[in-house]
Amino acid sequence: MSTSRSSNASTTALPMRPCVGVVLFNRDGHVWMGKHRPKWATGNAAIAAGSETVWQLPQGGIEPMEPSREAAFRELWEETGVTNATLIGEIPTWLTYHLPPELMGIALKGRYAGHRLRWYAMRFDGPDSEIDITPKGGASKPEFEEWRWVPLQEVPSLAIGYRRPVYEEVAREFARFGSPAAMAVAAE
């Protein structure tokens, strides 16, 4: 079974941000990924290190007293517009990644050392036309500039380096959902 892991063993005075992550599978067993340009990458080539745009899975913070499953559905809606999704799996432990030293105090509004995430697998039950990446939930700008469906095994290679070990573990844990046959069984 999965254990809590960290992509960087360093410690910091900044706390870890409690979050959820969602792996949204379509009927073909492919995974939804969104591309965005983080504020820290704009105009800072030394920090961006070639990562002007970042592909990632839907994820976001857990509100105080909010159950993590509810946060997963809320974040999925806020970032993708998806409401037709069914929970099909979860990783029962927290997975963490730390920001690299060059992003400490810059990324995550300078308030966190990284993310501590609960991960959920969901089956997308709607049509692609349901996906809407315009701002929702009080956000002033969209989280993502564009999106696409990708095979699960490609997810870690598309992720920014410091997230890659967590994305690799998520891909291993949810590999059983990454095919059309698995999605057909999950729909039953």
Rosetta blueprint (number, residue, H / E / L):
1 M L
2 S L
3 T L
4 S L
5 R L
6 S L
7 S L
8 N L
9 A L
10 S L
11 T L
12 T L
13 A L
14 L L
15 P L
16 M E
17 R E
18 P E
19 C E
20 V E
21 G E
22 V E
23 V E
24 L E
25 F E
26 N L
27 R L
28 D L
29 G L
30 H E
31 V E
32 W E
33 M E
34 G E
35 K E
36 H E
37 R L
38 P L
39 K H
40 W H
41 A H
42 T L
43 G L
44 N L
45 A H
46 A H
47 I H
48 A H
49 A L
50 G L
51 S L
52 E L
53 T L
54 V E
55 W E
56 Q E
57 L L
58 P L
59 Q E
60 G E
61 G E
62 I L
63 E L
64 P L
65 M L
66 E L
67 P L
68 S H
69 R H
70 E H
71 A H
72 A H
73 F H
74 R H
75 E H
76 L H
77 W H
78 E H
79 E H
80 T H
81 G L
82 V L
83 T L
84 N L
85 A E
86 T E
87 L E
88 I E
89 G E
90 E E
91 I L
92 P L
93 T L
94 W L
95 L E
96 T E
97 Y E
98 H E
99 L L
100 P L
101 P H
102 E H
103 L H
104 M L
105 G L
106 I L
107 A L
108 L H
109 K H
110 G H
111 R L
112 Y L
113 A L
114 G E
115 H E
116 R E
117 L E
118 R E
119 W E
120 Y E
121 A E
122 M E
123 R E
124 F E
125 D L
126 G L
127 P L
128 D H
129 S H
130 E H
131 I L
132 D L
133 I L
134 T L
135 P L
136 K L
137 G L
138 G L
139 A L
140 S L
141 K L
142 P L
143 E L
144 F L
145 E L
146 E E
147 W E
148 R E
149 W E
150 V E
151 P E
152 L H
153 Q H
154 E H
155 V H
156 P H
157 S H
158 L H
159 A L
160 I L
161 G H
162 Y H
163 R H
164 R H
165 P H
166 V H
167 Y H
168 E H
169 E H
170 V H
171 A H
172 R H
173 E H
174 F L
175 A H
176 R H
177 F H
178 G L
179 S L
180 P H
181 A H
182 A H
183 M H
184 A H
185 V H
186 A H
187 A H
188 E L
